[in-house]
């Protein structure tokens, strides 16, 4: 599910980049891998091997012309796809997921390092990877023209896009092309895409219709870009292309198939999210008011999201704030047929599992192994079971670290945007007030799209009301951005 995406351009020595470097130090983000973990990764890159507990030889699927669709500069490619029509009607989705277990020995130094890191951390200027780049950006990555081990999903759909059959097994695959979203969109719009790629639109739109039918929500969160020009910063949004949302539907389809497979197997790790509390939705209503977005009370949150245009700056800002409703998501493990009380993800409106990004997210490696065992009707490997119970806590800690990175980056970006405007007044709306200290809260500016702390002098803040505010501080550091009523 999406988080904020922020990208920064400018020289490395610029104050903004320096502040991001300081944030990494403050949060204890590791700069390098341990010598033992790096050595293991380099050895595995030369000679990957199946886990010792896996007696299944991978099938040779290198004849299937897989392709990848990612941002143009990405080299850590977790997924490759091939789409086709089924002879009797409907579609066949083949989705190859990088087989990280072929490179990471359970309980070895590299395994320990990944449990410490948990996820790849994304900063506006660089990333801190879960696995050494010799694996994540080379030997384990589904780069074009390279034979790679993978967990190969085959998901058959009917003419409406509903799942009718699922299989997953180990295979050797070879991608034929590394495509980017803009290029794919151009081909689809021009009608020049060959069928495996042209079907992305057809299947993606079918899955979007089913998502709306079941009450699910996909947030098309725009990317924020802060650009330095002539000594000042400006904030822009890049709305996702339709091809990106259709590509995301293939990943979502696979995660739903994985969840169903694990629930039938009786052992698994799900990504769950309870329904959003009324208070959180109420806060979003106040944010919508601040951004002049009409949200009638009879319109559901899901219906509103589907009506928004991410190219509209106000709508883009609102979609950014909608990610707050995803913060209650967690990982739920179960075993031996003892299913948990909550098995669904409220935004997906169905059971769902993270399994499609094992190069960048720890839990996906374990979900993949459980699904491979379930499809083969074999017991879950002991090394997976041994790590399962600790996984939710590890992922939660990793999520908190990623959240701290996100909040810190947003604060820095907003401070950079506003640093030359201290003393200026802005139109905004009070979207949050502290219960025990009603003179402190958060204000959503109308323009630029900033949410920041506001402190009043003795007078309670008017929750949900429009307010003219004055910028009192904008520092690229712990002090951050502060406003006061004008």
Secondary structure, 3 states (H helix, E strand, C coil): CCCCEEEECCCCCCHHHHHHHHHHHHCCCCCCCCHHHHHHHHHHHHCCCCCCCCCCCCEECCCCCEEEECCCCCCCCCEEEEEEECCCCCEEEEEEEECHHHCCCCCCHHHHHHHHHCECEECCCCEECCCCHHHHHHHCCCCECCEEEEEEEEEEECCCCCEEEEEEEEEEEEEEEEECHHHHHHHHHHCCCCHHHHHHHHHHHHHHHHHHHHCCCCCCCCEEEEEEECCEEEEEEECCCHHHHHHHHHHHHHHHHHHHHHHHHCCEEEEEECCCCHHHHHHHHHHHHHCCCCCCCCCCHHHHHHHCCCCCHHHHHHHHHHHHHHCCCEEEEECCCCCCCCCCECCCCECCCCCCCCCCEHHHHHHHHHHHHHHCCCCCCHHHHHHHHHHHHHHHHHHHHHHHHHHHHHHHHHHHHHCCCCCCEEEEEEEEECCCCCCEEEEEECCCCCEEEEECCCCCCCCCCEEEEEEEEEECCCCEEEEEEC
